[in-house]
Amino acid sequence: MSHPRIAFFGYHSIGARCLAALLARGAQVCAVLTHQDSPEEPVWFESVADLARRHNLLVLSPPSPNTPETLQFLRTLDPDFFISVYYRRLLSSEALALPRIAAINLHGSLLPKYRGRAPLNWAIIQGEKETGVSLHHMVEEADAGDIIAQTSFPIGPDDTAVAVYRRMTDAAEILLADTFPLIVAGTAPRQPQDHRAATVFGRRRPEDGQIDWHWPAMQIHNLVRAVTHPYPGAFTTWKGNRLFIWQTRLGPPHLDPLPLRVPSGCGEGGERGRTSKARWDITDAVTNSRVPATPGMILDVQGEGITVQTGVGCVLVRSLQVDGQAEVPGSAFLKQGGARLGGILGQ
């Protein structure tokens, strides 16, 4: 079969790049189903719909692919394949029965791990050191079908979600372009998933970005880099306002009794050059009394940002933003945000 008929379901940059890869290889795409952009979601990614229209392809954005009207339309296409890449709706068993040969999905993880929504973000939150993409046959259960091909790539300790997403987009384009000829020829492998090893994660909401400062420093750092720009962001509270933490790096893994030097002008009543005995025994800039360091406490300030105590270790907050105000370097928070050494985030 030299030119099978494909109904393409896709969204986001990864969908656009994979559609472009198919078209570059002469694939016969008879229709493209995608999503309307949500006004509540910042559009920082490429448009599947725009790419399809530039190639004079038929584009639809149904609220569901499983309505009687959409199913009838898909039936009239007489497709050989469904190809789905980052499409956000599950296809019903009735829809999956329509393509003559196969319904295939590209998922952003190394299945059977991280089935479900937001697999890239979840992988970073969980501290994974690698992830990948998987081509698999679609079944009614999400991301549970037989695997055709996979490829992996590393996640660095400070990689943000958008950096990993760009790596994932490149990997997805190559995997689909290399594997689809084998699928068409009927020579592609087909490996059942080990369902006992499956992990399933749900959709993430902006509210899920709240930081608990009792968590270990690594857990907080992973959350921040998983949901930083262009995602909704990790946040805490300060003086009753939501405070977004946009960039961090890990501080010391444990609290050694290192001297803590308080810069001049930091906090009301600050004394130039004053030094506390240890990070867990800090002199409050207002009461001038010794207070033990607790999770969320601002311990130090330096050129890069502010050091904050966590449940285990510290994080250096390099960029933050009070809701409704401009984003600033962490070190500026002591002056512009009304914070002081010894102040506690998240109260």
ZAFI-291525 format. One record per residue: residue in three letters; x, y, z of N, C-alpha, C in turn. Coordinates in steps of 0.2 Angstrom, whole numbers, plus 5000, padded with zeros to 4 digits. Example, Ala and Ser with C-alpha at 12.3 -4.5 7.8 and 13.67 -1.06 7.14 Angstrom:
BEGIN
Ala506649725039506249785039506649845039;Ser506449895035506849955036506450005039;
//
This chain:
BEGIN
Met500449945000500050005000500450065000;Ser500550104994500950154994500750224997;His500050234996499850294999499150285003;Pro499250265009498650245013498250315015;Arg497650305016497250365018497250375026;Ile497450435028497550445035497150505038;Ala496750485043496450545047496850555053;Phe497150615053497650645058497250675063;Phe497450655070497150695076497750725079;Gly497750785080498350815083498250885086;Tyr498750905090498750975093499450985095;His499551055097500251075099500751065094;Ser501351095096501951085092502151015090;Ile502050975094502250905093501750875088;Gly501150895088500650875083500850905076;Ala501050965076501151005070501750975067;Arg502250955071502950935068502850865065;Cys502450825068502350755066501850755060;Leu501350795059500950805053501450825048;Ala501850875049502350895044502750845041;Ala502950795046503450745044503050695039;Leu502450685041502050635036501950665030;Leu501750735029501650765023502250765019;Ala502850775022503450785018503650715015;Arg503350665018503550595015502950575010;Gly502550615008501950605003501350565006;Ala501250575013500650535015500050575013;Gln499550535012498850555010498450565016;Val498450635018498050645024497350675022;Cys496850635023496250655020495850705025;Ala496050715031495750765036496150765042;Val496050825045496450835051495950865057;Leu495950825062495550845068495950875074;Thr495750925076496150965081495750995086;His496051045090495651075095495651155094;Gln495051185096495051255097495551275102;Asp495951325101496351355107495951385112;Ser496151365118495751395124495951465126;Pro495451515127495751575129496051575136;Glu495951525140496251515146496951495146;Glu497151465140497851435140498251475135;Pro498851505137499351535133499551495127;Val499551525121499751495115500451505114;Trp500851465115501551465114501851415109;Phe501351375107501551325103501351325095;Glu501551285091501351285084500651265083;Ser500351285078499651265077499551215071;Val499251155073499151105069498651125063;Ala498151165065497651195061497951235055;Asp498351285058498651325053499151285048;Leu499451235050499951195046499451165041;Ala498951135043498451095039498151135033;Arg497951195035497651245030498151265025;Arg498751275027499251295022499351235017;His499251175019499251125014498551105011;Asn498151145012497451145009497151075011;Leu497251055018496851005021496251015024;Leu495750975024495150985028495250985035;Val495051035039495151045046494551045050;Leu494451005055493851005060494051005067;Ser493651045071493851045078493151035082;Pro492950965082492350945085492450945093;Pro491950965097492050955104492250885106;Ser491950835102492150765104492150735097;Pro492650685097492750645091492250585090;Asn491850585096491350525096490650535096;Thr490450595093489750615092489550575086;Pro488850565085488650525079488850565073;Glu488850635073488950675067489750665065;Thr490150665070490850655069491050585066;Leu490750535070490850465068490650455060;Gln490050485059489850475052490350515047;Phe490550565049491050605044491650555043;Leu491950535049492550495049492450425044;Arg491850405045491650345041491650355034;Thr491450415032491450435024492150445022;Leu492650455026493350465024493650395021;Asp493350345024493650275022494350275024;Pro494550285030495250295031495650225032;Asp496250225030496650165032496950165039;Phe497150225041497450235047497150295051;Phe497150295057497050355062497750365065;Ile498050425064498650445068498550495073;Ser498650485079498450535084499150555088;Val499250625088499850645091499650705096;Tyr499650695102499450745107498750775106;Tyr498250725104497550745104497250735111;Arg496850775113496650775120496050735121;Arg495750705117495150665118495250595116;Leu494950555121494950485119494450465114;Leu494650415110494250395104493850335107;Ser493250335106492750275108492950215104;Ser492650155106492750095103492450095096;Glu491950135095491650135089492050175084;Ala492350225086492850265082493450225080;Leu493750185085494350155084494250095079;Ala493650075078493450025073493450045066;Leu493450115065493350135058493950135054;Pro494550145056495150135051495250065049;Arg495350055042495449985039495949945042;Ile496549985044497149945046497349955053;Ala497350015056497550025063497450095065;Ala497350105071497350175075497950175079;Ile498350225078499050235081499050295085;Asn499350295090499450355094500250365096;Leu500450425097501050445099500950475106;His501250445111501250465118501850485121;Gly501850535125502450575127502750545134;Ser502850475133503250445139503450375136;Leu503850345140504050275139503550225142;Leu503050215138502550165141502850095143;Pro502550065148501950085151501950135157;Lys502550165158502550215163502250285160;Tyr501950315165501650385164501050385158;Arg500650335159500050335155499650395157;Gly499150425153498750475155498950545153;Arg498750595157498850665155499550695157;Ala499750745154500350785156500950735158;Pro501150685154501650635156502350675156;Leu502450725152503150755153503150795159;Asn502650825161502750865168502750815174;Trp502350765173502350715179503050685179;Ala503350665174504050635174504550685178;Ile504550745176504950795179504850795187;Ile504150805189503950805196504250745199;Gln504150695196504350625200505150615200;Gly505550665197506250665197506550615192;Glu506250595187506450555182507150585178;Lys507550535177508150555174508150545166;Glu507650515164507550505157506750495155;Thr506550515149505850495147505950485140;Gly505350485136505450475129504750475126;Val504650445120504050445116503950375114;Ser503250355114503050285112502550295106;Leu502650255101502050245096501750175098;His501050175098500750115101500050115097;His499750055097499050045094498550075099;Met498050105097497550135102497050075103;Val496850075110496350035112495850085116;Glu495350055119494850105122495150125129;Glu495550085132495950115138496450155136;Ala496550215139497050265137497750235137;Asp498150245132498850225132499050155134;Ala498550105133498650035135498849995129;Gly498850015123498849965117499549945116;Asp499649895112500349865110500749925107;Ile501449915110501949965108502249945101;Ile502349995097502649985090503350005090;Ala503550065093504250085094504250135099;Gln504850145102504950195107505650225106;Thr505750285109506450315109506450355115;Ser507050355118507150385125507650445124;Phe507650495129508150545129508250565137;Pro508750595139508850615146508450675148;Ile508350685154508150745158508650765162;Gly508950825161509450855166509150875172;Pro509550885178509350895184509050965185;Asp509151015180508851075180508451095174;Asp508351045170507951055164507251075166;Thr506951125162506251135163505851095158;Ala505151105159504751065155504751085148;Val504851155147504851175140505451145136;Ala506051145140506651115137506551045135;Val506251005140506150935138505650925133;Tyr505150975133504650965127504950975120;Arg505451025120505751035113506150965111;Arg506450935116506850875115506350825113;Met505750815116505250765115504950775108;Thr504850845106504550855099505050835094;Asp505750845095506250815090506150745089;Ala506150715095506150635095505550605092;Ala504950635093504350615091504350615083;Glu504550675080504550685073505050625070;Ile505550615073506050565070505750495071;Leu505450485076505150415077504650395073;Leu504150445072503550435067503850435060;Ala504250475058504550475051504850405050;Asp505250385054505650325053505250255053;Thr504650265058504250205059503650195054;Phe503450245052502750245048502850205042;Pro503450205038503450165032503450085034;Leu503750065040503649995042502949985044;Ile502550025047501850015048501450005042;Val501550045037501250045031501449975027;Ala502049955028502249895025502049835028;Gly501749845034501549785038502149745042;Thr502749775042503349745045503549775052;Ala503149825055503249855061503149805067;Pro503549805072503449765078502849785081;Arg502649735086502049745090502149705096;Gln502249745102502449715108501949735113;Pro501549685116501049705121501449735127;Gln501049785131501349815136501249775142;Asp501749785147501649745154501249785158;His500649775159500149815162500349815170;Arg500649765172500849765179501349825181;Ala501749845176502249895177501949965175;Ala501249975173500950035171500950085177;Thr501050145176500850195181500450245177;Val499950275180499450315177499350385181;Phe499350435177499350505180498750545177;Gly498450585181497950625179498150695176;Arg497650725174497650795172497950845178;Arg498350895176498650935181498251005180;Arg498051035186497751095186498251155189;Pro498051215188498551265191498551265198;Glu498051235202498051235209498551175211;Asp498751135207499151075209499851105210;Gly500051165208500651195208500851225215;Gln500451215220500551245227501151205230;Ile501651245233502251215236502051205243;Asp502251145246502251135253503051135255;Trp503251185259503951195261504151135265;His503751095268503951035272504250985267;Trp504150985261504450945256505150945256;Pro505550895254506250905253506350955247;Ala506950985247507151035242507151005235;Met507350945234507350915228506550915225;Gln506150895229505450885227505150955225;Ile505351005229505151075227505451095221;His506051085220506451105214506151075208;Asn505951005208505650975203504950995201;Leu504551015206503951045204504051115201;Val504451155203504551225200504751215193;Arg505251175191505451165184504951135180;Ala504551095183504051055179503451095177;Val503351155180502751195179502951265178;Thr503551285177503751355176503551375169;His503651435167503451465160503551415155;Pro503151405150502451435150501851405153;Tyr502051365158501551325162501251375167;Pro500751355171500451405176500951425182;Gly501451375183501851395189501751365195;Ala502351355199502251335206502251395210;Phe501851395216501751455220501651435227;Thr501751485231501651485238501251545240;Thr501251565246500951635248501351675252;Trp501251745252501651795255501151845257;Lys501051865263500551915265499851915262;Gly499651855262498951845259498951835251;Asn499451845248499451845241499851785238;Arg499651765232499951705229500651735226;Leu501151695228501851715226502151655221;Phe502251675215502451625210503251615211;Ile503451555211504151535211504351515204;Trp504651545200504851535193505451495192;Gln505951505196506551475195506951455201;Thr507251395202507551385208508151345206;Arg508651335211509151285210509251255217;Leu509551195218509651165224510151205228;Gly509951205235510451235240510851175243;Pro511151185248511551135252511051075253;Pro511351015253510850955254510750945261;His511050975266510950975273511151045276;Leu510951055282511051125285511751115289;Asp512251135286512951135290512851205294;Pro513251215299513251275303513651325300;Leu513451345294513851395290513651465293;Pro514051515293513851585295513351615290;Leu512951655292512451685288512451755289;Arg512751785283512851865284512251895281;Val512051945285511451985283511652055280;Pro511552065273511752125270511452185273;Ser511752245272511452305275510752315271;Gly510352345275509652365272509152315271;Cys509352245273508852195272508352185278;Gly507852215277507352205283507352265287;Glu506752285290506752335295507252325301;Gly507652375303508052365308508752325307;Gly508852305300509452265299510052305300;Glu510552265302511152295305511752275300;Arg512152315297512652305292513152255295;Gly513252195291513752155293513552105298;Arg512952105301512852055307512851985304;Thr513051945308513151875306512851825311;Ser512451785309512151735314512551675315;Lys512451635320512951575321512851515316;Ala512151505314512051455310511451465306;Arg511351425300510751435296510051415300;Trp510151365305509551355308509451395315;Asp509851445316509851485322509951555319;Ile509351585317509451655313509151705318;Thr509451765317509251825321508751855318;Asp508151865321507551895317507751975317;Ala507652005311507852065310507452125313;Val506852105316506452145319506452145327;Thr506452075329506452065336507152065339;Asn507652045335508352035337508351975341;Ser507951925341507951865345508151805340;Arg508451755343508551695340507951655338;Val507851635332507351595330507551535326;Pro507351475327507551415323507251415316;Ala507651395312507451395305506851345304;Thr506351365301505851315299505651315292;Pro505351265289505151265282504851325280;Gly505051355274504851415271505151475273;Met505651465278505951525281506551555276;Ile506551615275507051645271507751655275;Leu508251615273508851615277509451655275;Asp509451675268510051705266509851745259;Val510251795258510151825251510851835248;Gln510851825242511451835238511251855231;Gly511851865227511651895220511151855216;Glu511151785217510751745213509951745215;Gly509851755222509251755224509251745232;Ile508651715234508551705242508651625243;Thr508951605249508951545251508351525256;Val507951475254507351465258507451385261;Gln507351385268507351315271506751275268;Thr506851215268506351165266506351105271;Gly505951055270505951005275506550965275;Val506950965270507650935270508050975265;Gly508551015267508951055263508651115262;Cys508951155257508751225255508651225247;Val508251275245508251295238508451365238;Leu508751385232508951455231508351475226;Val507951525227507451545223507751605219;Arg507751595213508151645208507651695205;Ser507051675204506551715201505851705204;Leu505451755205504851755208504351805206;Gln503751805208503251855206502651855211;Val502551915214501951915218501351925213;Asp500851895214500251895209500051965208;Gly500051975201499852045199500352095198;Gln500952075200501552115200502052085195;Ala502552125193503152105189503552045192;Glu503752005188504251955190504951985191;Val505251965197505851995199506351945201;Pro507051965201507551915204507351895211;Gly507551845214507351825221507651875225;Ser508251895224508651945229508252005229;Ala507852025224507552095224506852085229;Phe506652025231506052015234506152045241;Leu506752045244506852075251506752155251;Lys506852185245506752255245506052275242;Gln505852235236505252255233504652225236;Gly504752165239504152125241504052135249;Gly504352175252504252185259504452125263;Ala504952085261505152025264505752035268;Arg505951995273506552005277506851935279;Leu507451935280507751875283507351845289;Gly507251785289506851755295506051755293;Gly505851795288505151785286505051715283;Ile504351695283504251625282503751635276;Leu503851595270503451595265502951535266;Gly502351545264501851495264501351495270;Gln501451545274501051545280500351575279;
//
